[in-house]
Amino acid sequence: MPPGRLLAAYSAAGATLPFRDPRGAHGVEMEGYYWRITEPGTGQVLIALCGVSIAPDGDWALVALAAHPDGFLRESIAPSASAARCGLGVSAGSVLEASEDRLSADLGPDAQLAVRFRNSFPWPHRALGGLGPAQAIPALGQYWHPHLLGAHIEGHAVLGDRTIDLDGATAYAEKNWGAGFPGRWWWGQAQGFEDPGVCVAFAGGVLERGRLKLSATSVVVHLGDGETLRLVPPLAVTSVDTGASAWRVRARSARHRVTIEGDSGGTEPHLLPVPIPAERRTVNRARQYLAGRMRVEVETGRRLRYRGESLLAGLEVGEET
């Protein structure tokens, strides 16, 4: 097989070679894009998601906007869509357009978003993404990469009868891709700590291969001093305990230890849609709290690097219905 076709087949199995940008489309069944905007001063949180999927009759996309504190949720299906092979670029008909420095969504006159990203802090590690060495393993089923660990926002949103000024808010963005969502997964992300430079994200799920079931979790912490810690198997040991509305994640490498505890913060979850790629439809499988509570502690050796709490954390679990 020619090298070009071999690389395309490898990418279509979900894998990314070291030193290649994981944000580009791989050619798998679903390429998922997610943005989260946090405004600590007002307590406003807004998320946008887009899943570009492959069906037998062509590509399509699920697009959704959701917000706290009013419980806003709107979703739309774009009958055609495309995702860039290199870098970050996604188009879902007239519903959503996104690139590295801007995002716009139009789900109707009362569900719109138009923002630009300034002073961005992109993923800093060139060789490997958020999954570390696991990104190079084909056919894992689901992959994850947090590519934007902080940015200042310029723009606004229309949510129902409200127009919200988002200037000065903080942004986070990630990508996930694969054949579909696992039977069970867990996820969390938070900014809005006392140190505005801190960004925490984790993602994990149950990987199934025949009778074998394996739980795996990746943890990323961007500290206010500019260092980004990535604790992922097999370079770190991670453990997760999730309940109906509680999360506890522990990660330990040779140098670092991270403990993350989260709960609903007394808020109600959004039930978010996920795509069924081949069927051009969605199911509501993702229970996400947009403004939960997250406490994080980071140690390096015997030194406490950071301890803090955010009251605007995103926390999610997903299960088959």
C-alpha positions as CSV (number, residue, x, y, z in Angstrom):
1,M,0.0,0.0,0.0
2,P,1.4,3.5,-0.9
3,P,2.5,5.5,2.1
4,G,-0.2,8.1,1.6
5,R,-3.0,5.5,1.6
6,L,-1.4,3.8,4.6
7,L,-1.4,7.0,6.6
8,A,-5.0,7.7,5.6
9,A,-6.1,4.3,6.8
10,Y,-4.1,4.7,10.1
11,S,-5.8,8.1,10.6
12,A,-9.2,6.7,9.8
13,A,-8.8,4.3,12.6
14,G,-8.6,7.3,14.9
15,A,-4.9,7.4,15.6
16,T,-2.5,10.4,15.4
17,L,1.2,10.1,14.8
18,P,3.5,12.0,17.2
19,F,4.2,15.6,16.2
20,R,1.0,15.8,14.1
21,D,-1.9,18.1,15.0
22,P,-4.8,16.1,16.6
23,R,-7.3,18.8,15.8
24,G,-7.5,17.9,12.2
25,A,-10.2,15.6,10.9
26,H,-9.2,11.9,10.9
27,G,-11.9,10.5,8.7
28,V,-13.6,8.6,11.5
29,E,-17.3,8.3,12.0
30,M,-17.5,11.3,14.3
31,E,-15.4,14.4,14.8
32,G,-16.5,16.3,17.9
33,Y,-15.8,20.0,18.8
34,Y,-16.6,21.6,22.1
35,W,-16.2,25.1,23.4
36,R,-16.8,26.4,27.0
37,I,-17.1,30.0,27.9
38,T,-16.9,31.0,31.6
39,E,-17.6,34.5,33.1
40,P,-16.8,34.3,36.9
41,G,-18.0,37.9,37.5
42,T,-21.6,37.2,36.5
43,G,-21.7,33.4,37.0
44,Q,-22.5,32.9,33.3
45,V,-21.5,29.7,31.6
46,L,-22.1,28.9,27.9
47,I,-21.2,25.9,25.9
48,A,-21.2,25.1,22.2
49,L,-20.8,21.7,20.6
50,C,-20.6,20.4,17.1
51,G,-20.4,16.7,16.1
52,V,-19.6,16.2,12.4
53,S,-20.6,12.7,11.5
54,I,-20.3,10.3,8.5
55,A,-23.5,8.7,7.3
56,P,-24.0,6.5,4.2
57,D,-25.5,9.4,2.3
58,G,-22.9,12.0,3.3
59,D,-21.6,14.1,6.2
60,W,-24.0,15.9,8.7
61,A,-23.6,17.6,12.0
62,L,-25.3,18.0,15.4
63,V,-24.9,21.6,16.8
64,A,-26.1,22.6,20.3
65,L,-25.9,25.7,22.5
66,A,-26.5,25.5,26.3
67,A,-26.1,28.0,29.1
68,H,-26.3,28.5,32.9
69,P,-28.0,29.9,35.0
70,D,-31.2,29.8,33.0
71,G,-31.1,26.2,31.8
72,F,-31.1,27.3,28.2
73,L,-30.6,24.4,25.6
74,R,-31.1,24.5,21.9
75,E,-30.0,21.9,19.3
76,S,-30.1,21.7,15.5
77,I,-29.2,19.2,12.8
78,A,-27.2,20.5,9.8
79,P,-27.8,18.2,6.9
80,S,-24.3,18.8,5.5
81,A,-21.0,19.6,7.2
82,S,-17.3,19.4,6.8
83,A,-14.2,19.4,9.0
84,A,-10.7,20.5,8.0
85,R,-8.0,17.8,7.7
86,C,-5.3,20.2,9.0
87,G,-5.7,22.4,12.0
88,L,-9.0,23.5,13.4
89,G,-11.8,24.2,11.0
90,V,-15.4,23.1,11.0
91,S,-18.5,24.1,9.0
92,A,-22.0,22.9,9.6
93,G,-24.0,24.5,6.8
94,S,-25.4,27.8,7.9
95,V,-25.6,26.7,11.6
96,L,-22.0,26.9,12.7
97,E,-18.5,28.1,11.5
98,A,-15.4,27.7,13.6
99,S,-11.6,28.3,13.2
100,E,-8.7,28.8,15.6
101,D,-9.6,32.4,16.4
102,R,-13.4,32.6,16.0
103,L,-16.7,30.8,16.5
104,S,-20.2,31.6,15.3
105,A,-23.4,29.7,15.6
106,D,-27.0,30.5,14.4
107,L,-29.7,28.1,15.6
108,G,-32.4,30.6,15.1
109,P,-33.1,34.3,16.1
110,D,-33.1,33.4,19.8
111,A,-30.1,31.1,19.8
112,Q,-26.9,32.7,18.5
113,L,-23.3,33.0,19.3
114,A,-20.5,35.2,17.8
115,V,-17.1,35.4,19.5
116,R,-13.4,35.8,18.8
117,F,-10.6,34.4,20.9
118,R,-7.8,36.7,22.0
119,N,-4.6,36.1,24.0
120,S,-5.0,32.4,23.5
121,F,-3.0,29.7,25.3
122,P,-3.0,26.7,23.0
123,W,-1.9,23.2,23.8
124,P,1.8,23.5,24.5
125,H,3.2,20.0,24.0
126,R,4.2,19.5,20.4
127,A,4.9,15.7,20.4
128,L,1.7,14.4,21.9
129,G,-1.8,15.6,22.7
130,G,-4.1,15.2,25.6
131,L,-4.0,11.4,25.6
132,G,-0.2,11.2,25.5
133,P,1.1,8.0,23.8
134,A,-2.4,6.5,23.5
135,Q,-3.2,8.9,20.7
136,A,-1.0,6.8,18.4
137,I,-2.9,3.5,19.1
138,P,-5.5,2.9,16.4
139,A,-9.1,1.8,16.9
140,L,-9.5,2.9,20.6
141,G,-13.0,3.9,19.9
142,Q,-12.8,7.4,21.4
143,Y,-10.0,10.0,21.5
144,W,-9.7,13.3,23.3
145,H,-7.6,16.4,23.0
146,P,-7.9,19.7,25.0
147,H,-6.4,22.1,22.5
148,L,-7.3,25.5,24.0
149,L,-6.5,25.9,27.7
150,G,-7.5,29.6,28.0
151,A,-8.4,32.6,25.9
152,H,-10.1,36.0,26.3
153,I,-13.4,36.4,24.6
154,E,-14.8,39.2,22.5
155,G,-18.4,38.9,21.3
156,H,-21.9,38.2,22.4
157,A,-24.6,35.6,22.6
158,V,-28.4,35.6,22.2
159,L,-30.1,33.1,24.5
160,G,-33.8,33.3,24.4
161,D,-34.9,36.9,25.1
162,R,-31.5,37.9,26.5
163,T,-28.5,39.3,24.6
164,I,-25.3,38.7,26.6
165,D,-22.1,40.6,26.4
166,L,-19.2,38.1,26.6
167,D,-16.3,40.5,26.4
168,G,-13.7,39.5,28.9
169,A,-15.0,36.0,29.5
170,T,-12.6,33.0,29.4
171,A,-12.7,30.2,26.9
172,Y,-11.7,26.6,26.8
173,A,-11.9,24.2,23.8
174,E,-11.4,20.5,23.1
175,K,-11.9,17.9,20.4
176,N,-13.0,14.3,20.6
177,W,-13.4,11.8,17.8
178,G,-13.9,8.1,17.1
179,A,-16.4,5.5,16.0
180,G,-18.9,6.7,18.6
181,F,-19.3,7.4,22.3
182,P,-18.4,4.5,24.8
183,G,-21.1,2.8,26.9
184,R,-20.0,4.9,29.9
185,W,-17.8,8.0,30.2
186,W,-16.9,10.8,32.6
187,W,-15.6,14.3,32.0
188,G,-14.9,17.5,33.7
189,Q,-13.5,21.0,33.0
190,A,-13.1,24.1,35.1
191,Q,-11.8,27.6,35.0
192,G,-13.0,30.4,37.2
193,F,-10.5,29.6,40.0
194,E,-9.0,32.3,42.3
195,D,-6.0,32.1,40.0
196,P,-7.5,33.0,36.6
197,G,-4.7,31.2,34.8
198,V,-5.6,27.8,36.1
199,C,-7.5,25.4,33.8
200,V,-8.4,21.8,34.7
201,A,-9.7,19.1,32.4
202,F,-10.2,15.4,32.6
203,A,-11.8,12.8,30.4
204,G,-12.2,9.0,30.6
205,G,-14.4,6.1,29.8
206,V,-14.8,2.3,29.6
207,L,-13.0,0.8,26.5
208,E,-14.5,-2.5,25.4
209,R,-12.7,-5.2,23.3
210,G,-14.8,-8.3,23.2
211,R,-15.0,-9.5,26.8
212,L,-12.3,-7.1,27.9
213,K,-13.3,-3.9,29.6
214,L,-10.7,-1.3,30.6
215,S,-11.3,2.1,32.3
216,A,-8.9,4.8,31.3
217,T,-8.7,8.5,32.3
218,S,-6.6,11.4,31.2
219,V,-6.0,14.5,33.4
220,V,-4.7,17.9,32.3
221,V,-3.9,20.8,34.6
222,H,-2.7,24.2,33.3
223,L,-1.2,26.2,36.2
224,G,-1.0,29.9,36.6
225,D,2.8,29.9,36.2
226,G,2.4,28.6,32.6
227,E,3.2,24.9,33.1
228,T,0.8,22.3,31.8
229,L,0.7,18.9,33.5
230,R,-0.5,15.9,31.5
231,L,-1.1,12.8,33.6
232,V,-2.2,9.9,31.4
233,P,-1.7,6.1,31.3
234,P,0.7,4.4,31.0
235,L,2.9,7.3,32.3
236,A,0.7,7.9,35.2
237,V,-1.7,5.9,37.4
238,T,-5.3,7.3,37.5
239,S,-8.4,6.3,39.4
240,V,-12.0,7.6,39.2
241,D,-15.0,7.3,41.4
242,T,-18.3,8.8,40.1
243,G,-21.7,8.8,41.6
244,A,-25.1,10.3,40.6
245,S,-23.7,13.9,41.1
246,A,-20.1,13.5,42.4
247,W,-16.7,12.9,40.9
248,R,-13.4,12.1,42.4
249,V,-10.3,11.7,40.2
250,R,-6.8,10.9,41.4
251,A,-3.7,10.9,39.1
252,R,-0.1,10.2,40.1
253,S,3.0,10.2,38.0
254,A,6.7,10.0,39.0
255,R,6.7,13.7,39.8
256,H,3.2,14.9,40.2
257,R,0.0,14.1,42.1
258,V,-3.4,15.6,41.2
259,T,-6.6,15.2,43.2
260,I,-9.9,16.5,41.7
261,E,-13.2,16.4,43.6
262,G,-16.4,17.7,42.0
263,D,-20.1,17.8,42.7
264,S,-23.3,19.3,41.2
265,G,-23.1,22.4,43.4
266,G,-26.8,22.1,43.9
267,T,-27.6,22.8,40.3
268,E,-29.6,20.8,37.8
269,P,-27.9,19.1,34.9
270,H,-28.5,19.6,31.2
271,L,-29.2,16.5,29.2
272,L,-27.1,17.0,26.1
273,P,-27.5,15.1,22.8
274,V,-24.8,12.9,21.3
275,P,-24.9,11.8,17.6
276,I,-25.6,8.4,16.2
277,P,-23.4,8.9,13.1
278,A,-24.8,6.4,10.6
279,E,-28.4,7.1,11.4
280,R,-28.4,10.9,11.2
281,R,-30.1,11.2,14.6
282,T,-29.2,12.0,18.2
283,V,-29.8,10.6,21.7
284,N,-29.8,12.4,25.0
285,R,-27.0,10.5,26.8
286,A,-24.7,13.2,28.3
287,R,-25.8,14.5,31.7
288,Q,-23.7,17.7,32.2
289,Y,-23.7,20.1,35.1
290,L,-22.6,23.5,33.6
291,A,-21.9,25.1,37.0
292,G,-20.8,22.5,39.4
293,R,-18.2,22.7,42.2
294,M,-14.6,21.5,41.6
295,R,-11.8,21.4,44.0
296,V,-8.3,20.6,42.8
297,E,-5.0,20.0,44.5
298,V,-1.7,19.7,42.7
299,E,1.5,18.4,44.3
300,T,5.0,18.1,42.9
301,G,7.2,15.9,45.0
302,R,6.4,17.0,48.6
303,R,5.5,20.6,47.5
304,L,2.0,21.8,47.2
305,R,1.8,23.6,43.9
306,Y,-1.8,24.6,43.9
307,R,-5.1,24.2,45.8
308,G,-8.2,25.9,44.7
309,E,-11.9,25.7,44.0
310,S,-14.2,26.8,41.1
311,L,-18.0,27.1,41.4
312,L,-18.4,27.2,37.6
313,A,-17.1,23.7,36.7
314,G,-18.5,21.5,33.9
315,L,-19.0,18.0,35.1
316,E,-20.5,15.2,33.0
317,V,-21.3,11.5,33.0
318,G,-22.7,9.6,30.0
319,E,-24.4,6.2,29.9
320,E,-26.3,4.1,27.5
321,T,-30.0,4.5,27.8
